Amino acid sequence: EVLFGRETSKRGVEPGLLEQAHGGVIFFDEVADMPLGTQSKILRVLVDQQFQRVGGNDKVRVDLRVISATSKDLEIEINADRFRQELYHRLNVVPILVPSLADRREDIP
């Protein structure tokens, strides 16, 4: 519900984070910890650029950019069947590798 929003006869339409990010950017932190079911739904949104709210019937179109981050090696997660390879390829368009602070002690004041 948080990502996709919901529609009820009592409360009406409650937009989710994806709908709120329409025309802008959404950030997924620790994307490797996302459940496989959610990964599939996010992949479908990235491919189709639309989704249905929970309890709704209408398709909601979105145009958004995604920035994601993780501290895990996603290739290891893919090989262990914990991360969808298709989602990895959709997210890994412009990879930015940042070494850990342990490797950059001079950056710590």
N, C-alpha and C positions, 0 to 999 in steps of 0.2 A: 504494500500500500504506500509506503514511503516513496518508492521510486515511481510507481505508476499511477498513484492517486486512486480515488474511489468515487463511485457514484451510488447514492442511495436515495430512495424516495423521501426519506425523512430529512437528510442533511444536504441533499443536492449534490453538486459536483465539488469535490475537493481535489485540486490539482496536485500531482506528485512532483518530485524533484525534476524528472525528465521534462515534464510540461513547463515547469518554471524556468528551465534552462533553454527553452526554445529561442533560437536566434543568438545563443551565446555558448558558454562553455560549462561542462559539468566535470567535476573532479572525483575520481574513484580512488580512494586511498586503500592500500593493501589489497589490491584487486585479486591477488592469489588466494586470499582467504574467503572469497565469494563462493557460496555454494554452487555446485554444478547446475542446478536448476535455474538459479538466477543468472549464471553465465549464459545459458541458452537463451533466456529472455532478453538479455542485453544484446547478445549477438543478433537476435531477430530485429530488435529496434535499429541497430546500426545498419543492417542490410535493407530493411523495408522502410525505414524512417517513419514508422508509425507503430502504435500499440493500442490496446484497449485498457481503460481503467478497470480496476477491480469492481465487479458488479455492473459494469457498463456494457453497452452494445456497440456504440459508435467507435470508429477508429480515430485516434488523435494523431495528427501529423506533427512531426518535430524535425527541426533543422538545428543540429547542435554539433559542437566539437567536444571530443572527449580527451581529457588528460588523465592518465592513470599512473599509479606508483605502487611499487612493492619492494620489499626487502629480500624476497625469495628469488631464486633462479627459476624463471618460468619454464625453461626447457626441461629442467628436472621435474617440475610439477606436471608438465605435459606427458613425459615419459612414465610418470607414476599414475596417470589417468586422474589427476586432481585438477587439471586446468584444460579447457578446450583449445585445441590447436587453432581452430578457425577464429576464435575470439583473439587469440594471441596475434594472429596475422592482421586482424583488423585494428588492434591497438598499437602494434609495434611499427607504426609508419615512420616516426621520427624518434628513434630511441636516444635517450640521454642517460649515460651511465655516470653515476656519481659515486665515487669511492666513499667508504664509511669514514667516520671521523677518526677511527682508530688508525686509518691509513693517512690521515691528514691532521696530525696533532698540531701542526703550526697554525691551523685555522681556529684553534680553540684559544680564546683570550686568556 
